[in-house]
Structure formats: C-alpha cells, structure tokens
Amino acid sequence: MPVLEPTTAKDVAREVAANAAMAVPQIREWRINRPRTGTSFSGGTEELDRYAFQAVRGLETYAGSVAGRSIVEFGPGDTLAAGLAMLARGASLYAALDRFVPDYSSPAAKRWYSGVKDSWPTRFEEPWPADLDPVTFPESSDRVRLITGSVEDASASDQYDIVTSWQVGEHVVDFNAFARLTAKLLAPGGVAVHRVDFGPHDCWRGYEDPLTFLRFSPALWNAMGSKRGFPNRVRHHECLAAWSAAGLSTECHDVRHFDEARIDFDRLHPRFRDAPRESLLVRDVVYVCRREAA
C-alpha cells in the first residue's frame, strides 16, 4: 500500500471503521432503515428541481416526450417524487426498482408529492392530472409498480419504453449486470438514459486531487465501503464496454471532465494508472442507449 499523508490515513481509518460497523446486524438494520438523501423536504425550489424534476426534464431532453410511454427507474431513493412528475407529464406506467424499498407512502414522502403538485404550474403549462392525488399517491395509482431487488438479482421481466437511472450506476456491485438488465428491460424501439457520476464521494470530495480515491488497492477500497454502497470505481471506458457487451449502442451526452492539472496520475493504483487517460478524465456523463439492430 502506498504511503499516505496523515489526513488521508485518518480518512482511511475512519472509513474502514465505519464499514466494519456495518457488519454488526443492529447497526446495519438501523442504517438501512435510516432515511436517505432527499427525504427531508423543506419546500425549496432547488430541492424539487434536484429530486423531482431533474429526471423528467432529463428524459424529455434525451429520450423525447414521456407521454404514453412506460418507464422503469433504477434506484429512485426514498420517495417517488420523480416518478410522480413523470406520470404527471403523461407516462403510461412508472416502475421503481430498488434493492431496499422504503415506505413510499410515509408522511415525509407525502410532503414531497404535495410539493410537486403545488409547484407544477410554475414549471409546466399542462394542468395537473385529475387521477394523481398526492395525498393517496402512490398507493391509489394503478400506474405505479414497485420492484424489489438489486440489478444483479432482480426478477423483473416486463419491458419498458424507457429505462433510466440518475447517479446509480456508480454504486452497483456489478456494472455489467446493470447493463444487461437495462437491455433485458428495454422494449423494442425503447431507449435507456443513465447518468453516471465518476467523481469522488463522501470525504474524498474535499481533496485537491479529485482522483485521490483511485489511489487505493481494490482490497483497501473494499475494506472501506463493501457494506456501505461505496462507488464501484468503474471508469468510463469500462461502462462503454459493458453497454456494448449487453448489445446496446450508446451515445454520450453532457460529458464533463476533471481538471487534468489537479490529478497526480503517477500516484493512482496500477488498475487505474494503466487505464486510458481520456477515460480517467471523465467526471460524469449521460449515456443514451438503444438496442442494436439484429
């Protein structure tokens, strides 16, 4: 293992301890049941834009109108606020696939749904659909489907016009399985839209070198986050290979890059140091995938 600066060593030690704690059943159960990002809603416009409207706006940008189309979203989080917005825009069906399905009908979730409806006139010209009542959503809607399971073992078999996820692909255990499930769930003529964030998460965001988290060996990285949903550190070129192996043709949109001057490539772990430089520089990207013609 490379010699670590005191600050980095301290962060590593803290992350290893936190990961070890997740092996304790009581702690793991508490952590899994604890609300995740985006659950607390203060009514702010920025919150709604990020957790409710970003996804539907993205789909309309990259896949066209969602009206009359069925959608499955991987990893929607603690609420179905984005799904509600998709349905309000005319989607025929919204399915949510998540390994840990929270209470989408909780009081906290209902506040999100009400916020989506209340702010609707400020964002869209179309009136709010009469069949979508935030008070009884999602339990009263026949256009919602919940699928429990990870991308590696989900039993989902129906096909959808749109398959999507937002900042999920970097957290899955097996990105190749993620790509294969995308292909499996795509209906003929369908399109997949996945935004993947290749940047640092948690404490590693604070480092001048944004790829500091790629300096660690797979074993050490596993010790820091195997039980906590840490990023899988899959890089852009590996994602492209996975899409291709799954039989999908892929376009890359809104590609953002790291500042190359801030990266010490010589200090990266060999797995990453030997990767294509252009791949390492990709910060995030929206993949638009379609099934290749037979």
WOMO-V345887 format. One record per residue. N is the residue number from 1. PHI is phi in whole degrees, -180 to 180 (* if undefined). OMEGA is omega as a letter, one per 30 degrees, with the letter a starting at -180 (* if undefined). D_CENTER is the distance of its C-alpha to the mean C-alpha in Angstrom with 2 decimals. Layout:
# WOMO-V345887
N|PHI|OMEGA|D_CENTER + N|PHI|OMEGA|D_CENTER
This chain:
# WOMO-V345887
1|*|a|30.55 + 2|-65|l|31.06 + 3|-69|a|32.82 + 4|-107|l|30.50 + 5|-63|a|31.44 + 6|-54|a|32.16 + 7|-65|a|29.11 + 8|-65|l|26.77 + 9|-61|l|28.67 + 10|-65|l|28.37 + 11|-64|l|24.59 + 12|-61|a|24.49 + 13|-61|a|26.91 + 14|-66|a|25.02 + 15|-69|l|21.72 + 16|-63|l|23.74 + 17|-64|l|25.46 + 18|-65|l|22.36 + 19|-68|l|20.99 + 20|-63|l|24.46 + 21|-63|a|24.58 + 22|-69|l|21.67 + 23|-78|l|24.08 + 24|-79|a|26.30 + 25|-53|a|25.70 + 26|-65|l|26.45 + 27|-68|a|24.12 + 28|-63|a|21.25 + 29|-64|l|21.90 + 30|-62|a|22.09 + 31|-67|a|18.82 + 32|-65|a|16.93 + 33|-84|l|18.70 + 34|-72|l|18.23 + 35|-55|a|16.21 + 36|-97|a|12.80 + 37|-55|l|11.66 + 38|91|a|12.87 + 39|-74|a|15.38 + 40|-73|a|18.46 + 41|-120|a|19.51 + 42|-101|l|22.46 + 43|93|a|22.77 + 44|-75|l|21.86 + 45|-62|a|21.11 + 46|-63|l|18.51 + 47|-62|a|16.53 + 48|-63|l|16.77 + 49|-62|a|15.88 + 50|-75|a|12.62 + 51|-102|a|11.44 + 52|-120|a|13.53 + 53|-99|a|14.76 + 54|-59|a|12.37 + 55|-67|a|10.55 + 56|-69|l|14.04 + 57|-65|l|15.58 + 58|-64|l|13.22 + 59|-63|l|14.02 + 60|-67|l|17.62 + 61|-75|a|17.67 + 62|-100|a|16.41 + 63|-119|a|17.36 + 64|88|a|20.20 + 65|-57|l|21.16 + 66|-90|a|19.29 + 67|-59|l|22.70 + 68|75|a|23.94 + 69|-114|l|20.87 + 70|-90|a|18.88 + 71|-133|l|15.08 + 72|-122|a|12.70 + 73|-113|l|9.10 + 74|-87|l|7.01 + 75|61|a|5.95 + 76|-73|a|7.45 + 77|99|a|8.69 + 78|-82|l|12.43 + 79|-133|l|13.62 + 80|-108|a|13.68 + 81|-61|l|14.62 + 82|-67|l|12.54 + 83|-63|l|13.95 + 84|-61|l|17.31 + 85|-64|l|17.24 + 86|-64|l|16.57 + 87|-66|l|19.46 + 88|-65|l|21.58 + 89|-84|l|21.24 + 90|111|l|22.72 + 91|-59|a|20.18 + 92|-77|a|22.30 + 93|-156|l|19.79 + 94|-126|l|16.33 + 95|-115|l|14.90 + 96|-115|l|12.13 + 97|-111|a|11.28 + 98|-150|l|10.52 + 99|-67|l|12.41 + 100|-118|a|13.75 + 101|-85|l|14.68 + 102|-81|l|15.92 + 103|-85|a|18.77 + 104|-72|l|17.52 + 105|-109|a|21.18 + 106|-67|l|21.71 + 107|-56|l|23.70 + 108|-64|l|20.84 + 109|-65|a|18.68 + 110|-62|l|21.81 + 111|-64|l|22.18 + 112|-62|a|18.89 + 113|-63|l|20.14 + 114|-65|l|23.48 + 115|-63|l|22.09 + 116|-62|a|20.38 + 117|-66|a|23.75 + 118|-62|a|25.87 + 119|-91|a|24.20 + 120|-55|a|24.04 + 121|-63|l|27.45 + 122|-85|a|26.52 + 123|-121|a|23.74 + 124|-134|a|24.94 + 125|-80|a|28.46 + 126|-66|l|28.11 + 127|-69|l|29.18 + 128|-66|a|27.00 + 129|-63|a|27.33 + 130|-67|a|29.96 + 131|-87|a|28.22 + 132|-113|l|25.22 + 133|-105|a|26.48 + 134|-55|a|24.08 + 135|-67|a|26.53 + 136|-112|l|26.19 + 137|-82|g|22.64 + 138|-96|a|20.97 + 139|-63|a|23.81 + 140|-92|a|26.24 + 141|-94|l|24.24 + 142|-89|l|24.96 + 143|-106|a|22.10 + 144|-118|l|19.37 + 145|-134|l|18.50 + 146|-110|a|16.70 + 147|-123|a|15.84 + 148|-96|l|15.82 + 149|149|l|14.80 + 150|-84|l|12.51 + 151|-67|a|11.81 + 152|-81|a|14.95 + 153|-132|a|17.22 + 154|-62|a|16.18 + 155|-92|a|19.41 + 156|-60|a|18.05 + 157|-133|l|20.59 + 158|-68|l|20.79 + 159|-113|a|19.83 + 160|-132|l|18.12 + 161|-70|a|18.77 + 162|-134|l|15.15 + 163|-117|a|12.07 + 164|-147|l|8.77 + 165|-159|a|4.98 + 166|-133|a|3.75 + 167|59|l|2.87 + 168|-116|a|2.10 + 169|-57|a|5.55 + 170|-77|a|7.19 + 171|-109|a|7.36 + 172|-73|a|8.87 + 173|-69|a|12.65 + 174|-129|a|13.70 + 175|-68|l|12.06 + 176|-64|l|15.19 + 177|-67|l|14.68 + 178|-59|l|11.22 + 179|-68|a|13.27 + 180|-66|l|16.17 + 181|-66|l|14.56 + 182|-56|a|13.31 + 183|-64|a|16.96 + 184|-65|a|18.40 + 185|-88|a|16.90 + 186|-78|l|17.77 + 187|-74|l|21.08 + 188|-53|a|23.75 + 189|82|a|23.20 + 190|-78|a|19.55 + 191|-140|l|16.77 + 192|-110|l|13.13 + 193|-128|a|10.91 + 194|-127|l|7.76 + 195|-98|a|7.01 + 196|-119|a|6.90 + 197|-104|a|8.31 + 198|-94|a|11.37 + 199|-85|l|13.00 + 200|-71|l|14.36 + 201|-123|l|12.97 + 202|54|a|15.32 + 203|-65|a|18.96 + 204|-75|l|18.52 + 205|-67|a|17.66 + 206|-83|a|21.33 + 207|-90|l|22.85 + 208|-60|l|24.71 + 209|-85|a|23.56 + 210|-69|l|19.78 + 211|-105|l|19.83 + 212|-55|a|21.75 + 213|-70|l|19.12 + 214|-95|l|19.99 + 215|-83|a|23.58 + 216|-88|l|23.30 + 217|-67|l|24.20 + 218|-56|a|21.84 + 219|-66|l|24.02 + 220|-68|l|23.77 + 221|-62|l|20.02 + 222|-63|l|19.91 + 223|-66|a|22.41 + 224|-85|a|20.32 + 225|-149|a|17.05 + 226|-61|a|17.43 + 227|-105|a|17.50 + 228|-127|l|14.98 + 229|71|l|11.56 + 230|-61|l|12.30 + 231|-55|a|10.64 + 232|-81|l|12.27 + 233|66|l|13.87 + 234|-63|a|13.71 + 235|-103|a|15.11 + 236|-54|a|15.16 + 237|-65|l|18.28 + 238|-72|l|17.02 + 239|-65|l|14.10 + 240|-60|l|16.85 + 241|-66|a|19.05 + 242|-67|l|16.66 + 243|-60|a|16.26 + 244|-64|l|20.04 + 245|-63|l|20.86 + 246|-83|l|19.08 + 247|84|a|21.39 + 248|-114|l|19.13 + 249|-89|a|20.29 + 250|-133|l|17.82 + 251|-114|l|18.14 + 252|-108|a|16.45 + 253|-126|l|16.22 + 254|49|l|16.05 + 255|-74|l|16.23 + 256|-115|a|16.83 + 257|-125|l|18.75 + 258|-75|l|19.86 + 259|-77|a|23.47 + 260|-59|a|25.27 + 261|-66|a|28.12 + 262|-90|a|26.13 + 263|-103|l|25.17 + 264|-98|a|27.65 + 265|-63|a|26.94 + 266|-66|a|29.90 + 267|-93|l|28.35 + 268|-69|l|25.21 + 269|-61|a|25.29 + 270|-51|l|27.02 + 271|-57|a|23.99 + 272|-96|l|22.46 + 273|-60|a|25.82 + 274|-89|l|26.78 + 275|-77|l|23.66 + 276|-58|a|24.17 + 277|-58|a|24.43 + 278|-65|l|22.78 + 279|-74|a|19.62 + 280|-63|a|19.62 + 281|-82|a|19.97 + 282|-75|a|16.75 + 283|-87|l|14.66 + 284|-162|a|11.79 + 285|-158|l|12.01 + 286|-104|l|11.22 + 287|-93|l|12.28 + 288|-115|a|14.45 + 289|-117|l|15.73 + 290|-135|l|18.80 + 291|-68|l|20.94 + 292|-70|a|23.85 + 293|-66|a|27.24 + 294|-68|*|29.36
